Amino acid sequence: MTLFLKQNSSNKIADRLNLVGSKIACALSDRISLCNKNWNIAEGQGLVNGKTGATFNGRVLLWNCKCRLCAFCVSSISTRNRKISNYIIENQPKETYFCGRYEVPYEWRFVVLTMPDDALIGLSLFHQRQVFYHAWRLFSTKSEYFKKVVSGGIKTEEFTFDSAPNPYHYHGNLLLYCQFLNQEQFKKDWTKYVKASFKHFGLSWQTPKTKSKLLNVYLKRVVDQRVNEDHKTLLSVQNAVKYLCKYVTKSQTWEDIPLSDLKEIIENRRFWRMFEPFGSCRETAKPIRPKAVKTPAKPVVIVNPRAGEIISLLSNGAFYVHSPTINATTPIFAPANPAHAPPIKPKKKSWFYRISNNLITNEKYRNELINNFIHIRQFRIKQLRSLYPTAKFRMLDGAKFHGESCICGACPRGY
């Protein structure tokens, strides 16, 4: 999608969110609108890759709204997921299994799990996703066949939208590291647990209109070579990753779905986990997605001049008083007087929490958002100048800035 189409799509989505009429929708509209403004998008020339030394041109957002409805942010999420998928494929430990007398290596398989669209007529997108995800949880944890033949994999979700009686076509894409898959057994187990999910949500089950009376499950073997995209049984690694990491839907789809469904989605506290490594692939992905390591709590020493006491405040909120009459090398710790406790700064609540609980008005949040945007924008410009000292940047609104050591002489110093 070109830059113009991304901006146009994001603006239309922001306008639709204003029509929803809720406070959350209006705040989200402000965030998306701000994200795709011309003064937030910079195009860089002469960028240098720190690892390879290669020179390239690129485009960057100075501030991100981090919304999956935004055409700019969702493409960056897709890029991140492709990076993780390629890392998993390259670093997955090799496994083998015995097929008769022969030891056979595990292989990658691309699988598409479908849902019975006719049986879901009348359900919103949010509820159709709930039905699918419950079926997937049952299938991946209860199916003995799945647990036996699948070592790990990556699960993504996707839906398309049209004018059919059930406009949504929700389905799951899987990249599995597994033994040989029996397609009929896979269909039986998937249909069984989708049926169980229907029962869990109190929905009436309709037998699929297929020859086998089972839900369709499409399988392709993933190979490390070029393959025609229309090949019935083979798929190249590049195409498998491309299909796996597509957006949850095309950005234009958010412009067409009913406002009631859009409202239900955006008011959900957390967006669904659309990309999810599982099994052994989850362990493989850990080095590329490290968790933040908390540093040990270090005491902050504060002197109370009136009582002559030294209060040690720990980062976890606990504090102790050192007696001034004892040698500093062997201090006595005693329960501190609450009156002597230094004030602990409360953790700031998210914008979603504050607006949904009426702790802030939309007008006040809009002003806060603009101030935060200006601060982050200035920081990002300094950061880019430092990271790419010889590069030249141009904002879409015409403003320019360059790296700290740019020697072109003609590049105006706008910042």
Backbone hydrogen bonds in HBPLUS format (Angstrom, degrees):
<---DONOR---> <-ACCEPTOR-->    atom                        ^
c    i                          cat <-CA-CA->   ^        H-A-AA   ^      H-
h    n   atom  resd res      DA  || num        DHA   H-A  angle D-A-AA Bond
n    s   type  num  typ     dist DA aas  dist angle  dist       angle   num
A0006-LYS N   A0002-THR O   2.94 MM   4  6.21 156.2  2.00 151.7 158.7     1
A0007-GLN N   A0003-LEU O   2.99 MM   4  6.26 164.4  2.01 153.7 157.2     2
A0008-ASN N   A0004-PHE O   2.88 MM   4  6.06 162.1  1.91 150.8 156.5     3
A0009-SER N   A0005-LEU O   2.83 MM   4  5.90 161.0  1.86 147.4 152.7     4
A0010-SER N   A0006-LYS O   2.92 MM   4  6.07 164.4  1.95 150.3 154.7     5
A0011-ASN N   A0007-GLN O   2.97 MM   4  6.11 156.9  2.03 147.5 153.6     6
A0012-LYS N   A0008-ASN O   3.08 MM   4  6.31 154.0  2.15 144.6 151.3     7
A0013-ILE N   A0009-SER O   3.00 MM   4  6.28 157.5  2.05 149.9 156.1     8
A0014-ALA N   A0010-SER O   2.93 MM   4  6.15 157.9  1.98 147.2 153.4     9
A0015-ASP N   A0011-ASN O   2.97 MM   4  6.22 152.2  2.05 143.9 151.2    10
A0016-ARG N   A0012-LYS O   2.94 MM   4  6.22 151.4  2.02 145.6 153.6    11
A0017-LEU N   A0013-ILE O   2.93 MM   4  6.20 151.7  2.01 149.2 156.9    12
A0018-ASN N   A0014-ALA O   3.26 MM   4  6.56 144.2  2.40 140.1 148.4    13
A0019-LEU N   A0016-ARG O   2.94 MM   3  5.12 133.1  2.17  99.5 112.9    14
A0020-VAL N   A0017-LEU O   3.12 MM   3  5.21 144.1  2.25  99.2 109.5    15
A0026-CYS N   A0022-SER O   3.12 MM   4  6.37 157.1  2.18 146.6 152.3    16
A0027-ALA N   A0023-LYS O   3.02 MM   4  6.28 159.7  2.06 150.6 155.8    17
A0028-LEU N   A0024-ILE O   2.90 MM   4  6.10 157.4  1.95 151.0 157.6    18
A0029-SER N   A0025-ALA O   2.87 MM   4  6.04 149.7  1.97 144.2 152.9    19
A0030-ASP N   A0026-CYS O   3.05 MM   4  6.35 151.2  2.14 143.3 150.2    20
A0031-ARG N   A0027-ALA O   3.09 MM   4  6.41 153.4  2.16 144.6 151.5    21
A0032-ILE N   A0028-LEU O   2.96 MM   4  6.21 167.1  1.98 155.5 158.0    22
A0033-SER N   A0029-SER O   2.95 MM   4  6.03 162.5  1.98 148.9 154.3    23
A0034-LEU N   A0030-ASP O   3.05 MM   4  6.15 156.3  2.11 143.6 149.7    24
A0035-CYS N   A0031-ARG O   3.01 MM   4  6.16 145.2  2.13 143.1 152.9    25
A0036-ASN N   A0032-ILE O   3.34 MM   4  6.64 146.7  2.46 150.0 155.1    26
A0040-ASN N   A0037-LYS O   3.04 MM   3  5.46 160.9  2.07 115.1 118.9    27
A0041-ILE N   A0038-ASN O   3.41 MM   3  5.56 164.2  2.43 106.0 110.5    28
A0062-LEU N   A0040-ASN O   2.95 MM  22  5.42 167.3  1.97 156.2 160.2    29
A0396-LEU N   A0041-ILE O   3.18 MM 355  6.07 145.3  2.30 165.6 170.0    30
A0042-ALA N   A0060-VAL O   2.96 MM  18  5.39 173.4  1.96 164.1 165.2    31
A0060-VAL N   A0042-ALA O   2.88 MM  18  5.39 160.9  1.92 157.8 164.1    32
A0043-GLU N   A0394-ARG O   2.91 MM 351  5.31 168.2  1.92 140.8 144.2    33
A0394-ARG N   A0043-GLU O   2.93 MM 351  5.31 151.7  2.01 142.9 152.1    34
A0044-GLY N   A0058-GLY O   2.73 MM  14  5.25 162.7  1.76 152.9 158.7    35
A0058-GLY N   A0044-GLY O   3.10 MM  14  5.25 157.0  2.16 135.7 142.3    36
A0045-GLN N   A0392-LYS O   2.82 MM 347  5.29 156.1  1.88 155.4 163.5    37
A0392-LYS N   A0045-GLN O   3.01 MM 347  5.29 160.4  2.05 148.4 154.8    38
A0047-LEU N   A0056-PHE O   2.89 MM   9  5.22 138.1  2.06 169.5 165.8    39
A0056-PHE N   A0047-LEU O   2.78 MM   9  5.22 154.8  1.84 146.3 154.3    40
A0049-ASN N   A0054-ALA O   2.81 MM   5  5.29 167.1  1.83 157.3 161.1    41
A0053-GLY N   A0049-ASN O   2.75 MM   4  4.91 144.1  1.87 137.6 147.1    42
A0070-CYS N   A0067-CYS O   3.12 MM   3  5.49 158.6  2.17 110.1 116.7    43
A0074-VAL N   A0070-CYS O   2.99 MM   4  6.01 164.6  2.02 158.3 162.6    44
A0076-SER N   A0072-PHE O   3.35 MM   4  6.70 147.7  2.46 142.1 150.2    45
A0077-ILE N   A0073-CYS O   3.06 MM   4  6.36 148.3  2.16 144.6 153.5    46
A0078-SER N   A0074-VAL O   3.00 MM   4  6.22 152.4  2.08 140.2 147.3    47
A0079-THR N   A0075-SER O   2.99 MM   4  6.24 150.7  2.08 140.9 148.4    48
A0080-ARG N   A0076-SER O   3.02 MM   4  6.27 156.0  2.08 143.8 149.7    49
A0081-ASN N   A0077-ILE O   2.99 MM   4  6.27 156.2  2.05 148.0 154.4    50
A0082-ARG N   A0078-SER O   2.97 MM   4  6.24 149.7  2.06 146.2 154.2    51
A0083-LYS N   A0079-THR O   3.10 MM   4  6.37 153.7  2.17 145.5 152.2    52
A0084-ILE N   A0080-ARG O   3.06 MM   4  6.42 155.8  2.12 148.7 154.7    53
A0085-SER N   A0081-ASN O   2.89 MM   4  6.10 160.1  1.93 148.4 154.1    54
A0086-ASN N   A0082-ARG O   2.94 MM   4  6.14 167.2  1.96 153.1 155.7    55
A0087-TYR N   A0083-LYS O   3.05 MM   4  6.20 152.6  2.13 142.3 150.2    56
A0088-ILE N   A0084-ILE O   2.96 MM   4  6.22 156.6  2.01 150.3 156.2    57
A0089-ILE N   A0085-SER O   3.02 MM   4  6.28 164.2  2.05 153.9 157.7    58
A0090-GLU N   A0086-ASN O   3.05 MM   4  6.18 158.7  2.09 146.6 151.9    59
A0091-ASN N   A0087-TYR O   3.00 MM   4  6.04 144.5  2.13 146.0 155.1    60
A0092-GLN N   A0088-ILE O   2.88 MM   4  5.51 119.8  2.25 150.2 156.3    61
A0106-TYR N   A0095-GLU O   2.89 MM  11  5.62 161.4  1.92 148.1 145.4    62
A0097-TYR N   A0104-VAL O   2.79 MM   7  5.37 153.0  1.86 149.9 158.4    63
A0104-VAL N   A0097-TYR O   2.67 MM   7  5.37 167.3  1.68 173.1 168.5    64
A0099-CYS N   A0102-TYR O   2.75 MM   3  5.29 160.5  1.79 162.0 166.0    65
A0102-TYR N   A0099-CYS O   3.27 MM   3  5.29 158.2  2.32 119.6 117.2    66
A0107-GLU N   A0178-CYS O   2.90 MM  71  5.60 164.3  1.92 163.3 159.7    67
A0178-CYS N   A0107-GLU O   2.88 MM  71  5.60 162.4  1.91 164.3 159.3    68
A0222-VAL N   A0108-TRP O   2.99 MM 114  5.33 170.0  2.00 142.2 142.1    69
A0109-ARG N   A0176-LEU O   2.81 MM  67  5.13 152.2  1.88 145.9 154.9    70
A0176-LEU N   A0109-ARG O   2.78 MM  67  5.13 162.6  1.81 160.0 159.5    71
A0110-PHE N   A0220-LYS O   2.77 MM 110  5.12 164.6  1.79 156.8 160.6    72
A0220-LYS N   A0110-PHE O   2.87 MM 110  5.12 138.9  2.04 147.2 157.1    73
A0111-VAL N   A0174-LEU O   2.82 MM  63  4.93 166.0  1.84 145.0 149.4    74
A0174-LEU N   A0111-VAL O   2.75 MM  63  4.93 163.8  1.78 155.6 157.2    75
A0112-VAL N   A0218-TYR O   2.92 MM 106  5.07 149.4  2.02 140.5 148.7    76
A0218-TYR N   A0112-VAL O   3.14 MM 106  5.07 152.7  2.22 139.9 144.5    77
A0113-LEU N   A0172-GLY O   2.84 MM  59  5.02 162.3  1.87 147.7 153.4    78
A0172-GLY N   A0113-LEU O   2.98 MM  59  5.02 160.1  2.02 142.8 148.9    79
A0119-ALA N   A0116-PRO O   3.10 MM   3  5.60 135.2  2.31 111.0 122.1    80
A0120-LEU N   A0117-ASP O   3.07 MM   3  5.29 156.2  2.13 107.4 115.0    81
A0123-LEU N   A0120-LEU O   3.15 MM   3  5.75 166.3  2.17 137.2 139.0    82
A0128-GLN N   A0124-SER O   2.97 MM   4  6.23 155.0  2.03 152.5 160.2    83
A0129-ARG N   A0125-LEU O   2.97 MM   4  6.15 153.4  2.05 148.5 155.2    84
A0130-GLN N   A0126-PHE O   3.16 MM   4  6.46 146.5  2.28 137.1 146.1    85
A0131-VAL N   A0127-HIS O   3.06 MM   4  6.35 156.3  2.12 147.7 152.7    86
A0132-PHE N   A0128-GLN O   3.04 MM   4  6.32 162.7  2.07 148.1 152.6    87
A0133-TYR N   A0129-ARG O   2.89 MM   4  6.05 170.8  1.90 155.1 157.6    88
A0134-HIS N   A0130-GLN O   3.03 MM   4  6.12 159.8  2.07 147.1 152.3    89
A0135-ALA N   A0131-VAL O   3.13 MM   4  6.30 157.8  2.18 145.2 151.3    90
A0136-TRP N   A0132-PHE O   2.89 MM   4  6.21 154.6  1.96 151.7 159.5    91
A0137-ARG N   A0133-TYR O   2.92 MM   4  6.17 158.2  1.97 149.5 154.7    92
A0138-LEU N   A0134-HIS O   3.07 MM   4  6.30 160.7  2.11 148.3 153.0    93
A0139-PHE N   A0135-ALA O   2.88 MM   4  6.03 165.5  1.90 151.1 155.8    94
A0140-SER N   A0136-TRP O   2.89 MM   4  5.98 167.8  1.90 156.0 158.2    95
A0141-THR N   A0137-ARG O   3.20 MM   4  6.12 135.0  2.42 137.0 146.8    96
A0142-LYS N   A0138-LEU O   2.73 MM   4  5.38 151.1  1.81 151.5 157.3    97
A0143-SER N   A0139-PHE O   3.35 MM   4  5.29 150.5  2.45 119.3 126.9    98
A0147-LYS N   A0143-SER O   3.12 MM   4  6.33 166.4  2.14 149.7 153.2    99
A0148-LYS N   A0144-GLU O   3.00 MM   4  6.06 139.4  2.16 139.5 150.1   100
A0149-VAL N   A0145-TYR O   3.11 MM   4  6.31 161.3  2.15 156.6 158.8   101
A0150-VAL N   A0146-PHE O   3.03 MM   4  5.72 149.2  2.13 149.9 156.1   102
A0179-GLN N   A0149-VAL O   2.88 MM  30  5.15 153.7  1.95 146.0 154.9   103
A0151-SER N   A0177-TYR O   2.97 MM  26  5.78 157.1  2.03 156.4 163.3   104
A0280-SER N   A0151-SER O   3.10 MM 129  5.92 172.8  2.11 130.1 132.4   105
A0177-TYR N   A0152-GLY O   2.87 MM  25  5.48 176.1  1.87 153.3 152.9   106
A0153-GLY N   A0278-PHE O   3.12 MM 125  5.54 160.3  2.16 140.9 140.0   107
A0278-PHE N   A0153-GLY O   2.85 MM 125  5.54 160.5  1.89 156.5 156.1   108
A0154-ILE N   A0175-LEU O   2.93 MM  21  5.21 143.7  2.06 133.7 145.4   109
A0175-LEU N   A0154-ILE O   2.98 MM  21  5.21 153.9  2.05 146.6 154.3   110
A0155-LYS N   A0276-GLU O   2.97 MM 121  5.15 165.8  1.99 129.0 133.4   111
A0276-GLU N   A0155-LYS O   2.87 MM 121  5.15 147.7  1.97 148.2 157.7   112
A0156-THR N   A0173-ASN O   2.89 MM  17  5.21 162.3  1.92 157.4 162.1   113
A0173-ASN N   A0156-THR O   2.87 MM  17  5.21 161.9  1.90 141.5 147.6   114
A0157-GLU N   A0274-MET O   3.20 MM 117  5.28 128.3  2.48 132.6 142.4   115
A0158-GLU N   A0171-HIS O   3.05 MM  13  5.70 157.4  2.10 172.2 171.6   116
A0171-HIS N   A0158-GLU O   3.00 MM  13  5.70 164.0  2.03 171.7 171.2   117
A0159-PHE N   A0248-VAL O   3.12 MM  89  6.49 152.5  2.20 173.5 175.7   118
A0160-THR N   A0169-HIS O   3.27 MM   9  5.21 148.1  2.38 117.7 125.5   119
A0169-HIS N   A0160-THR O   3.05 MM   9  5.21 148.4  2.15 142.8 145.0   120
A0162-ASP N   A0167-PRO O   2.98 MM   5  4.86 145.3  2.10 125.3 136.4   121
A0186-PHE N   A0182-ASN O   2.97 MM   4  6.18 157.3  2.02 154.8 162.0   122
A0187-LYS N   A0183-GLN O   2.90 MM   4  6.16 156.5  1.95 150.0 155.9   123
A0188-LYS N   A0184-GLU O   2.97 MM   4  6.23 159.8  2.01 148.5 153.7   124
A0189-ASP N   A0185-GLN O   3.04 MM   4  6.26 169.5  2.05 152.9 154.9   125
A0190-TRP N   A0186-PHE O   2.98 MM   4  6.10 165.2  2.00 151.6 156.2   126
A0191-THR N   A0187-LYS O   2.91 MM   4  5.98 166.7  1.93 152.9 156.9   127
A0192-LYS N   A0188-LYS O   2.95 MM   4  6.08 155.4  2.01 145.3 152.8   128
A0193-TYR N   A0189-ASP O   3.13 MM   4  6.39 157.6  2.18 151.2 154.9   129
A0194-VAL N   A0190-TRP O   2.98 MM   4  6.17 145.6  2.10 147.8 157.7   130
A0195-LYS N   A0191-THR O   2.97 MM   4  6.08 158.5  2.02 147.8 153.6   131
A0196-ALA N   A0192-LYS O   3.06 MM   4  6.36 145.4  2.19 134.9 144.6   132
A0197-SER N   A0193-TYR O   2.97 MM   4  6.10 144.3  2.10 132.8 141.8   133
A0198-PHE N   A0194-VAL O   2.95 MM   4  6.30 151.3  2.03 147.8 155.2   134
A0199-LYS N   A0195-LYS O   3.07 MM   4  6.39 156.6  2.13 145.5 151.4   135
A0200-HIS N   A0196-ALA O   2.95 MM   4  6.19 150.3  2.04 142.2 150.5   136
A0201-PHE N   A0197-SER O   3.14 MM   4  6.42 148.3  2.24 147.3 153.8   137
A0203-LEU N   A0198-PHE O   2.82 MM   5  4.94 171.5  1.83 149.9 147.5   138
A0202-GLY N   A0199-LYS O   3.12 MM   3  4.97 159.3  2.17 100.8 106.7   139
A0213-LYS N   A0210-THR O   3.09 MM   3  4.96 151.5  2.18  99.5 108.4   140
A0221-ARG N   A0233-THR O   2.81 MM  12  6.09 163.4  1.83 158.6 152.9   141
A0235-LEU N   A0221-ARG O   2.90 MM  14  6.05 140.6  2.06 156.3 153.7   142
A0223-VAL N   A0235-LEU O   2.90 MM  12  6.18 154.6  1.97 149.6 157.8   143
A0237-VAL N   A0223-VAL O   3.13 MM  14  5.99 125.3  2.44 154.4 153.7   144
A0231-HIS N   A0228-ASN O   3.00 MM   3  5.46 166.4  2.02 120.9 123.2   145
A0240-ALA N   A0236-SER O   2.93 MM   4  6.13 154.4  1.99 150.8 158.7   146
A0241-VAL N   A0237-VAL O   3.01 MM   4  6.24 162.5  2.04 154.5 157.7   147
A0242-LYS N   A0238-GLN O   3.02 MM   4  6.19 152.6  2.09 140.9 149.3   148
A0243-TYR N   A0239-ASN O   2.87 MM   4  6.09 165.0  1.89 152.8 155.3   149
A0244-LEU N   A0240-ALA O   2.91 MM   4  6.00 154.3  1.97 142.8 151.1   150
A0245-CYS N   A0241-VAL O   2.95 MM   4  6.01 152.4  2.03 148.3 153.6   151
A0253-THR N   A0250-LYS O   2.92 MM   3  5.48 146.8  2.03 114.0 123.6   152
A0254-TRP N   A0251-SER O   3.24 MM   3  5.81 137.3  2.44 111.1 119.4   153
A0255-GLU N   A0252-GLN O   2.99 MM   3  5.31 145.9  2.11 104.7 115.3   154
A0256-ASP N   A0253-THR O   2.92 MM   3  5.31 155.2  1.98 112.5 120.3   155
A0257-ILE N   A0253-THR O   3.24 MM   4  6.51 147.6  2.35 160.7 169.6   156
A0261-ASP N   A0258-PRO O   3.13 MM   3  5.43 122.9  2.48 102.7 115.6   157
A0262-LEU N   A0258-PRO O   3.03 MM   4  6.36 156.6  2.09 150.1 157.5   158
A0263-LYS N   A0259-LEU O   2.87 MM   4  6.04 156.6  1.92 149.3 154.7   159
A0264-GLU N   A0260-SER O   3.16 MM   4  6.34 152.5  2.24 138.1 144.9   160
A0265-ILE N   A0261-ASP O   3.09 MM   4  6.33 146.0  2.21 144.6 153.0   161
A0266-ILE N   A0262-LEU O   3.05 MM   4  6.30 172.6  2.06 158.2 158.9   162
A0267-GLU N   A0263-LYS O   3.15 MM   4  6.11 146.5  2.27 144.0 151.6   163
A0268-ASN N   A0265-ILE O   3.21 MM   3  5.49 162.4  2.24 108.2 113.3   164
A0282-ARG N   A0279-GLY O   3.15 MM   3  5.55 141.8  2.30 106.4 116.3   165
A0284-THR N   A0280-SER O   3.11 MM   4  6.45 152.3  2.19 143.5 151.5   166
A0285-ALA N   A0281-CYS O   3.03 MM   4  6.16 145.2  2.15 140.8 148.5   167
A0286-LYS N   A0283-GLU O   3.28 MM   3  5.41 155.5  2.34 103.3 110.4   168
A0288-ILE N   A0285-ALA O   3.16 MM   3  5.66 134.7  2.38 112.7 123.9   169
A0289-ARG N   A0286-LYS O   3.08 MM   3  5.05 143.0  2.22 101.3 112.4   170
A0300-VAL N   A0313-LEU O   2.88 MM  13  5.13 160.6  1.92 135.6 141.8   171
A0313-LEU N   A0300-VAL O   3.07 MM  13  5.13 173.2  2.08 139.6 137.9   172
A0302-ILE N   A0311-ILE O   2.98 MM   9  5.31 161.1  2.01 149.6 155.8   173
A0311-ILE N   A0302-ILE O   2.91 MM   9  5.31 160.2  1.95 170.4 165.2   174
A0304-ASN N   A0309-GLU O   2.96 MM   5  5.47 172.0  1.96 177.4 174.7   175
A0308-GLY N   A0304-ASN O   2.98 MM   4  5.70 134.5  2.19 150.1 162.8   176
A0322-HIS N   A0310-ILE O   2.88 MM  12  5.27 164.4  1.91 154.0 159.3   177
A0312-SER N   A0320-TYR O   2.86 MM   8  5.29 158.7  1.90 153.4 159.4   178
A0320-TYR N   A0312-SER O   3.02 MM   8  5.29 147.4  2.13 135.3 144.3   179
A0314-LEU N   A0318-ALA O   2.75 MM   4  5.33 168.9  1.76 170.5 173.3   180
A0317-GLY N   A0314-LEU O   3.04 MM   3  5.57 161.1  2.08 119.4 121.3   181
A0326-ILE N   A0323-SER O   3.49 MM   3  5.92 170.5  2.50 113.1 115.8   182
A0330-THR N   A0327-ASN O   3.07 MM   3  5.62 150.2  2.17 113.9 121.9   183
A0340-HIS N   A0337-ASN O   2.74 MM   3  5.43 151.5  1.82 124.6 132.9   184
A0341-ALA N   A0338-PRO O   3.19 MM   3  5.18 156.0  2.25 100.9 108.2   185
A0354-ARG N   A0350-SER O   3.04 MM   4  6.31 166.4  2.06 155.3 158.8   186
A0355-ILE N   A0351-TRP O   3.04 MM   4  6.12 160.4  2.08 148.5 153.2   187
A0356-SER N   A0352-PHE O   2.99 MM   4  6.00 165.6  2.01 148.5 153.2   188
A0357-ASN N   A0353-TYR O   3.03 MM   4  6.01 137.9  2.22 140.9 150.7   189
A0359-LEU N   A0354-ARG O   2.69 MM   5  4.78 155.6  1.74 160.4 160.4   190
A0358-ASN N   A0355-ILE O   3.14 MM   3  5.04 163.7  2.17 107.8 108.9   191
A0365-TYR N   A0361-THR O   2.91 MM   4  6.13 157.8  1.96 150.0 156.9   192
A0366-ARG N   A0362-ASN O   2.89 MM   4  6.02 149.0  1.99 141.1 149.2   193
A0367-ASN N   A0363-GLU O   3.22 MM   4  6.54 155.6  2.28 144.8 149.7   194
A0368-GLU N   A0364-LYS O   3.02 MM   4  6.28 157.2  2.08 146.0 152.8   195
A0369-LEU N   A0365-TYR O   2.75 MM   4  5.93 153.3  1.82 150.7 158.3   196
A0370-ILE N   A0366-ARG O   3.04 MM   4  6.29 157.2  2.10 146.4 151.4   197
A0371-ASN N   A0367-ASN O   3.10 MM   4  6.35 162.7  2.13 148.6 152.9   198
A0372-ASN N   A0368-GLU O   2.97 MM   4  6.16 158.3  2.02 147.5 153.8   199
A0373-PHE N   A0369-LEU O   2.82 MM   4  6.00 152.4  1.90 146.4 154.8   200
A0374-ILE N   A0370-ILE O   2.96 MM   4  6.22 160.2  2.00 152.0 155.9   201
A0375-HIS N   A0371-ASN O   3.11 MM   4  6.34 159.9  2.15 146.4 151.5   202
A0376-ILE N   A0372-ASN O   2.99 MM   4  6.19 170.3  2.00 154.6 156.8   203
A0377-ARG N   A0373-PHE O   2.86 MM   4  5.92 157.2  1.91 150.0 157.2   204
A0378-GLN N   A0374-ILE O   3.11 MM   4  6.25 160.9  2.14 146.5 150.4   205
A0379-PHE N   A0375-HIS O   3.10 MM   4  6.37 158.0  2.15 146.1 152.5   206
A0380-ARG N   A0376-ILE O   2.85 MM   4  6.04 159.3  1.89 153.1 158.4   207
A0381-ILE N   A0377-ARG O   3.05 MM   4  6.26 152.3  2.13 147.2 153.9   208
A0382-LYS N   A0378-GLN O   3.22 MM   4  6.49 161.5  2.26 146.4 150.6   209
A0383-GLN N   A0379-PHE O   2.91 MM   4  6.15 152.6  1.99 146.1 154.8   210
A0384-LEU N   A0380-ARG O   2.83 MM   4  6.02 161.3  1.87 151.1 154.9   211
A0385-ARG N   A0381-ILE O   3.03 MM   4  6.21 158.8  2.08 147.4 153.1   212
A0386-SER N   A0382-LYS O   3.09 MM   4  6.27 145.8  2.21 140.9 149.7   213
A0387-LEU N   A0383-GLN O   2.87 MM   4  6.11 159.0  1.91 153.4 159.4   214
A0388-TYR N   A0384-LEU O   2.94 MM   4  5.88 161.4  1.97 149.8 154.1   215
A0404-GLU N   A0385-ARG O   3.25 MM  19  5.40 162.7  2.28 128.7 124.5   216
A0391-ALA N   A0388-TYR O   3.18 MM   3  5.43 164.6  2.20 114.1 118.9   217
A0405-SER N   A0389-PRO O   2.92 MM  16  4.97 135.0  2.13 114.7 128.0   218
A0403-GLY N   A0391-ALA O   2.84 MM  12  5.19 158.2  1.88 159.2 155.7   219
A0393-PHE N   A0401-PHE O   2.80 MM   8  5.31 159.8  1.84 166.1 167.9   220
A0401-PHE N   A0393-PHE O   3.09 MM   8  5.31 160.5  2.13 135.4 139.5   221
A0395-MET N   A0399-ALA O   2.71 MM   4  5.19 164.3  1.73 161.7 166.2   222
A0398-GLY N   A0395-MET O   2.98 MM   3  5.39 160.8  2.01 115.8 119.1   223
A0406-CYS N   A0403-GLY O   3.34 MM   3  5.33 164.9  2.37 112.8 110.3   224
